[in-house]
Amino acid sequence: MKRIFLLLSFLSASSSNFAQVNGIIKDATNGEALAGATVQSDAGEVAISDNNGKFNLTQPAKSFVVSHVGYETVEKSISEGPAELPIALSAGTFNLNEVIVTAYHDNRMLIDVPGPISIISKKDLARDQDIIFTNALNRVPGVYMHSGALNTNRITIRGIGSRSPFSTNRVKGYLNEIPLTTGDGETTMEDIDLSIIDRVEIIKGPSSSEFGAALGGTINLKIQRSDFMQNRISSNTQVGSFGLIRNSTSFDLGVKKGSIKFLRSITKSDGYRENNEYDREYSSVSGQFDISEKTQLTFIFNFIDLKAFIPSSIDSATFAENPRAAAFIWQQAKGFEDNKKGLLGVSFEHQFSDRMNLVYSVFTNFRNSNEVAPFDILRENVNGYGLRFKYQYDLGSAKALPILTFGTEVFRDRLIATTHLNDSLPDLPGVIQSHHNVNREYQNYFIQGDWQFTEKFALIAGVNLNQTKYNFEDLFKQDGDQSGIIEFDVIASPRIGLNYKINPNVAIHGSVSHGFGTPTFEETRDSEGLINPAIEPETGFNYEIGSRGSLFSNKLIYDIGVYTLRVRDLLVSRRRMEGSNESIGVNAGKTTHNGFEMALGYQIYQNSSGFVSSINTHFNYSLSAYKFKTFVNNEDDFSGNRLTGVPRSTLNGIIDLNTSIGIYGNINYRFVDEIPILDDNSIFSEAYQVINMKLGFRHSFGDFSLDVYGGVNNLFDEKYASQILINPPFNKRYYYPGQEINWFSGIELSYIFD
């Protein structure tokens, strides 16, 4: 009898220990502790995480559910003895005002940010075909992404960057705060695989001192962390129209002190148009580890191997009669680009005390590319490196003393470029037309103060200093030595922002900020190929007022803003000749960007115990009244005309449906107004409307989870131009056709193991 009593006592104690859970809840993107999260066990016990994200469950239970406003709810099983479990929550798609963002130095909830910023969560990205950012970015008010093909894109924010011929500039891009922007300001992010992205933070306009005060804004891509204390292998395979085949396989290793993620992705497509094949292989390794209680190491390595053919733009007759055709000269030349890219970054963060914090990052990248165009073949090799340093110090608890942040970002890259005559002989380039080296470098220095005067009123003030320099060495002197150096004057970009919380759920903000856009190296050269010392960066001031918050018991969320951005020394880019890779630039005037942006979300229905668990709707609208204030180019005066390359208005409407048995779906409506193509406003693209749909089934059984999905894009087969070529100098090929009605389907299977 005594032995039975001891055995029962042991089992009782084991059961009690088995049930005890000490945990810490963090943001899955930035690792910040989440206070106020609700933890409820299946036994009915409820705990609330404290200011350090910690919670404790003491009663016997087998599992618990963690929820927090603005984040996805997760369920965890209790399968071991006493433990301190780190739990990562990812941003949801509703009430993102409560999500912690990192775009303004110190981590704070979006509702507390004194500036224009939008968030795209992983759930937002999953609404679409999940290959490229286009649809998700185009749902953000003030952002417009032209997409002529998977490899041909141009992102504009509030009209900035709209005049770039083929690429994105005046908008900076970062991957976990590692620059994706070259030394002369061009950004390419469309070949980043979405499988590694957990969140996108978009700063609109020159509203960030830390990230260089880019005139258009900054797009920060945040990598998805592996779940703490959890190992997972996942595979997602997708097929679709036009020969699309895509597979993404990832392995996540999570331990108590960190996590590491491996990803391998392959994407192939025959393309919608002629000469439109696409083949990309993507590999990535990323991780984060707690070296000590106060020191964290994060790292990322990406490698991309891409070959994509180029159909180029077509004229209006071809667009109307045969939009799947490639431009004749590009079809004849079998034009393509072949790129290999790599990026490596390592970051250390050390918490000296509760008041002092240091982040130090080093990074390097490379790109080897070969582009075959109708008249020439361009070969480029780029190697870059840089560092970021950020120090934060809380000067004290007195309300008049700020949290002070200062630091620097230094970046240098070297471009070696050779242009050959295209003799239409495969793998045998013709005679050399040009050969040169360009050393491109910039330095950003920033300082910012954050004042929290009261619980309701906060102020941010800061300044960014930038200097950019190009050193051009001509290695092909048969047509004269064109070597030269251009060093732009130091640009000081101040910023001040205010935020006032009317109540815990509603805030208003206002800001004044200065920004700049440095000419690309090509834009600094004149028609003779020499450095043009008179070229100047674009600069401008942005004035803005807005409000964000939630109403009616968090059923309605909103984010609205009104702004005016005044740009001077407008840069106008011109191609030298048909099919050429070279451009020149001139400062030609001023533009005025007046705009209104609105994002609304409404929770139509919520019932966790019903068959239909939730119905949510989102509505986004942009009014973009952009025009040339003064614009004289040679003999032409375009003053007062609408700015080319930007629709006056865009509208998006989404309905999301979720059920208790795992069925989910959405319908996405998009309207894009007409777009001016020529500076004289004589030609516009037509307005268009597109509807996309997606339906899926998601279910977990034991350690396995399954997601089966499918969808239709351009449901009513609208004919439209998905990208516009602005002011083509030698032809009338304005249009990149959008895809006709097309479908996709896929299956994702995941397994969690010890």
Stockholm file with secondary structure:
# STOCKHOLM 1.0

chainA/1-754         MKRIFLLLSFLSASSSNFAQVNGIIKDATNGEALAGATVQSDAGEVAISDNNGKFNLTQPAKSFVVSHVGYETVEKSISEGPAELPIALSAGTFNLNEVIVTAYHDNRMLIDVPGPISIISKKDLARDQDIIFTNALNRVPGVYMHSGALNTNRITIRGIGSRSPFSTNRVKGYLNEIPLTTGDGETTMEDIDLSIIDRVEIIKGPSSSEFGAALGGTINLKIQRSDFMQNRISSNTQVGSFGLIRNSTSFDLGVKKGSIKFLRSITKSDGYRENNEYDREYSSVSGQFDISEKTQLTFIFNFIDLKAFIPSSIDSATFAENPRAAAFIWQQAKGFEDNKKGLLGVSFEHQFSDRMNLVYSVFTNFRNSNEVAPFDILRENVNGYGLRFKYQYDLGSAKALPILTFGTEVFRDRLIATTHLNDSLPDLPGVIQSHHNVNREYQNYFIQGDWQFTEKFALIAGVNLNQTKYNFEDLFKQDGDQSGIIEFDVIASPRIGLNYKINPNVAIHGSVSHGFGTPTFEETRDSEGLINPAIEPETGFNYEIGSRGSLFSNKLIYDIGVYTLRVRDLLVSRRRMEGSNESIGVNAGKTTHNGFEMALGYQIYQNSSGFVSSINTHFNYSLSAYKFKTFVNNEDDFSGNRLTGVPRSTLNGIIDLNTSIGIYGNINYRFVDEIPILDDNSIFSEAYQVINMKLGFRHSFGDFSLDVYGGVNNLFDEKYASQILINPPFNKRYYYPGQEINWFSGIELSYIFD
#=GR chainA/1-754 SS CHHHHHHHHHHHHHHHHHHCEEEEEEETTTCCBCTTCEEEETTSCEEECCTTSEEEECSCCSEEEEECTTBCCEEEECCSSSCEEEEEECBCSSCGGGSEECTTSSCEEGGGCSSCEEEEEHHHHTTSCSSCSHHHHHTSTTEEEEEEETTEEEEEETTBTTTCSSSEESEEEEETTEECBCTTSEECCTTSCGGGEEEEEEEESSCCTTTTCBSSEEEEEEECCCCTTCEEEEEEEEEETTTEEEEEEEEEEEETTEEEEEEEEEEEECCSSTTCCEEEEEEEEEEEEESSSSEEEEEEEEEEEEEEECCCCBCHHHHHHCTTCCCHHHHHHTCEEEEEEEEEEEEEEEECSSSEEEEEEEEEEEEEEEEECSSEEEEEEEEEEEEEEEEEEECCSSTTSCEEEEEEEEEEEEEEEEEEECCSCTTCCCSEEEEEEEEEEEEEEEEEEEEECSSSEEEEEEEEEEEEEEEEEESCCTTCCCCEEEECCCEEEEEEEEEEEEETTEEEEEEEEEEEECCCTGGGBCTTSCBCTTCCCEEEEEEEEEEEEEETTTTEEEEEEEEEEEEESCEEEEESSTTCSCEEEEECEEEEEEEEEEEEEEEEEECTTSSEEEEEEEEEEEEEEEEEEEEEETTEECTTCBCTTCCSEEEEEEEEEEETTSEEEEEEEEEECCEECSTTSCCEECCEEEEEEEEEEEEEETTEEEEEEEEEESTTCCCCEEEECCSCSSCCCCEEECCCSEEEEEEEEEEEEC
#=GC SS_cons         CHHHHHHHHHHHHHHHHHHCEEEEEEETTTCCBCTTCEEEETTSCEEECCTTSEEEECSCCSEEEEECTTBCCEEEECCSSSCEEEEEECBCSSCGGGSEECTTSSCEEGGGCSSCEEEEEHHHHTTSCSSCSHHHHHTSTTEEEEEEETTEEEEEETTBTTTCSSSEESEEEEETTEECBCTTSEECCTTSCGGGEEEEEEEESSCCTTTTCBSSEEEEEEECCCCTTCEEEEEEEEEETTTEEEEEEEEEEEETTEEEEEEEEEEEECCSSTTCCEEEEEEEEEEEEESSSSEEEEEEEEEEEEEEECCCCBCHHHHHHCTTCCCHHHHHHTCEEEEEEEEEEEEEEEECSSSEEEEEEEEEEEEEEEEECSSEEEEEEEEEEEEEEEEEEECCSSTTSCEEEEEEEEEEEEEEEEEEECCSCTTCCCSEEEEEEEEEEEEEEEEEEEEECSSSEEEEEEEEEEEEEEEEEESCCTTCCCCEEEECCCEEEEEEEEEEEEETTEEEEEEEEEEEECCCTGGGBCTTSCBCTTCCCEEEEEEEEEEEEEETTTTEEEEEEEEEEEEESCEEEEESSTTCSCEEEEECEEEEEEEEEEEEEEEEEECTTSSEEEEEEEEEEEEEEEEEEEEEETTEECTTCBCTTCCSEEEEEEEEEEETTSEEEEEEEEEECCEECSTTSCCEECCEEEEEEEEEEEEEETTEEEEEEEEEESTTCCCCEEEECCSCSSCCCCEEECCCSEEEEEEEEEEEEC
//
